[in-house]
């Protein structure tokens, strides 16, 4: 039995998980300095609360992506030509 009480994981399952992770996922690690990044560390610990820090960061990135795409659409020549033609 494993130390978590869930039973042993088979080698085949471990290989399948590694294969899936290699093909379908990417990991990005964030190393924060306890002196210079303490504000970020405290914010993440406070903001995440019971939620996932990963989910919080992904939401912030998606919000930024949406904002930038919206800004590009607003500033695109096609949009400007359409607005001035009306």
VENTA-V44160 format. One record per pair of residues at least 12 apart in sequence whose C-alpha atoms are under 7 Angstrom apart, sorted by the first residue. I is the first residue (numbers start at 1). J is the second residue. D is the distance in Angstrom with one decimal. If there is no record, write none. Layout:
I_J_D + I_J_D
//
This chain:
none
//
